[in-house]
Amino acid sequence: EMRRDGNFDGLWQRRVRKTVKSSRSNFLKSNDARVNGELSE
């Protein structure tokens, strides 16, 4: 039981880390685009 729980926990943490990473890079990209748009106007 405990070993299976630990394995599941590791998979969940990895998935969360991946999601956080991609959402952070997406936020930075959209933020850069917004700043560039304000500068070009």
Backbone as CSV, one residue per row, in Angstrom:
resi,resn,N_x,N_y,N_z,CA_x,CA_y,CA_z,C_x,C_y,C_z
1,GLU,0.822,-1.211,0.000,0.000,0.000,0.000,0.859,1.266,0.000
2,MET,1.766,1.368,0.966,2.542,2.604,1.101,3.420,2.855,-0.126
3,ARG,3.986,1.780,-0.666,4.863,1.977,-1.819,4.061,2.491,-3.016
4,ARG,2.856,1.918,-3.190,2.024,2.372,-4.305,1.627,3.843,-4.103
5,ASP,1.338,4.189,-2.851,0.986,5.579,-2.559,2.143,6.514,-2.897
6,GLY,3.354,6.128,-2.484,4.514,6.967,-2.753,4.740,7.143,-4.248
7,ASN,4.547,6.062,-5.005,4.730,6.145,-6.455,3.716,7.094,-7.064
8,PHE,2.463,6.973,-6.648,1.406,7.856,-7.149,1.732,9.309,-6.804
9,ASP,2.229,9.523,-5.583,2.579,10.873,-5.152,3.645,11.465,-6.062
10,GLY,4.638,10.650,-6.408,5.706,11.143,-7.276,5.182,11.524,-8.649
11,LEU,4.298,10.681,-9.198,3.737,10.989,-10.514,2.934,12.274,-10.465
12,TRP,2.135,12.441,-9.397,1.306,13.640,-9.269,2.175,14.893,-9.167
13,GLN,3.245,14.824,-8.354,4.133,15.987,-8.200,4.791,16.339,-9.526
14,ARG,5.197,15.307,-10.284,5.839,15.576,-11.566,4.864,16.269,-12.507
15,ARG,3.605,15.793,-12.495,2.595,16.398,-13.379,2.344,17.848,-12.980
16,VAL,2.264,18.097,-11.678,2.022,19.465,-11.204,3.190,20.371,-11.600
17,ARG,4.411,19.860,-11.425,5.577,20.659,-11.773,5.565,21.008,-13.259
18,LYS,5.194,20.033,-14.097,5.154,20.275,-15.541,4.112,21.338,-15.863
19,THR,2.942,21.246,-15.211,1.868,22.209,-15.459,2.290,23.609,-15.020
20,VAL,2.933,23.689,-13.851,3.379,24.993,-13.357,4.395,25.591,-14.312
21,LYS,5.312,24.759,-14.802,6.349,25.242,-15.706,5.733,25.799,-16.980
22,SER,4.797,25.052,-17.595,4.217,25.484,-18.866,3.344,26.722,-18.669
23,SER,2.593,26.789,-17.561,1.744,27.959,-17.345,2.604,29.195,-17.083
24,ARG,3.747,29.005,-16.425,4.634,30.144,-16.160,5.224,30.660,-17.472
25,SER,5.666,29.759,-18.358,6.252,30.202,-19.625,5.179,30.836,-20.506
26,ASN,3.951,30.300,-20.452,2.861,30.900,-21.221,2.568,32.306,-20.716
27,PHE,2.583,32.483,-19.393,2.329,33.799,-18.811,3.416,34.786,-19.249
28,LEU,4.673,34.341,-19.229,5.768,35.222,-19.632,5.643,35.600,-21.101
29,LYS,5.242,34.638,-21.932,5.099,34.927,-23.369,4.011,35.967,-23.596
30,SER,2.842,35.782,-22.978,1.746,36.724,-23.183,2.100,38.084,-22.581
31,ASN,2.834,38.068,-21.473,3.247,39.324,-20.860,4.213,40.072,-21.785
32,ASP,5.169,39.351,-22.379,6.098,39.972,-23.329,5.339,40.568,-24.509
33,ALA,4.367,39.828,-25.034,3.603,40.305,-26.182,2.846,41.584,-25.817
34,ARG,2.287,41.618,-24.609,1.532,42.797,-24.186,2.464,44.000,-24.058
35,VAL,3.641,43.786,-23.458,4.605,44.883,-23.295,5.072,45.382,-24.663
36,ASN,5.357,44.458,-25.580,5.798,44.856,-26.917,4.702,45.630,-27.639
37,GLY,3.454,45.220,-27.447,2.341,45.920,-28.081,2.221,47.337,-27.539
38,GLU,2.416,47.511,-26.236,2.323,48.848,-25.645,3.463,49.727,-26.141
39,LEU,4.643,49.124,-26.310,5.787,49.916,-26.766,5.625,50.340,-28.218
40,SER,5.014,49.493,-29.057,4.922,49.810,-30.485,3.814,50.824,-30.767
41,GLU,2.867,50.980,-29.839,1.761,51.922,-30.090,2.201,53.366,-29.939
